[in-house]
Amino acid sequence: MKLDVPGRPGDGAAPVGLAARRRRSSRGVVAVEFALLFPAFFLIFYAIITYGLIMAAQQTLTLAAAEGARAAVRYPSNPSSVADSVNQRISAACTAASAPLAWLKNLGGLGAAAGCGTSASAPGVNVASDVCAYASTLTCVTVTVNYNYGGHPLIPNLLGGLLSLPTPARLTGTAVMQIDPAYLL
């Protein structure tokens, strides 16, 4: 009768000392593999977070512009003239567009001005009204919200900018509402 004892010569099992040495030597291999793969996994994780926040900010800017344009269509209270009606609509659009931007205002990319501008390229909320290009009898109110992402990124660049992902310099949301002049008063 033959006893099956591990590590016994002739039965195909490795001696106990050799198995222990193999486990100890593989510890260094695991550390080297981790050191090689960690930067790639971290860069993928960083890209997911960065582009996710960019998409969230873009969605917020688009929502803010749409809310401002919707507010411009609402009837103002007791306008004294067509110009007063347009000014009240612009003011309402500015107020409504500024509300959804609370989480982006603290980051500085919307500009220092608390009010609205009229330049479509300036950071922040910009509201302008003019005759519509496609119909000279209609007034178009354009609400544009810009965020200076290049100067105020939501997530800082890796290694002080040495390793960075391609990101937009500016995020923009725009909405246009047309108003029939017959309804301005």
PyMOL commands that set and color helices and strands:
alter all, ss='L'
color gray80, all
select helices_A, chain A and resi 16-73+82-105+159-161+181-183
alter helices_A, ss='H'
color red, helices_A
select strands_A, chain A and resi 124-131+139-147+171-179
alter strands_A, ss='S'
color yellow, strands_A
deselect
rebuild
show_as cartoon
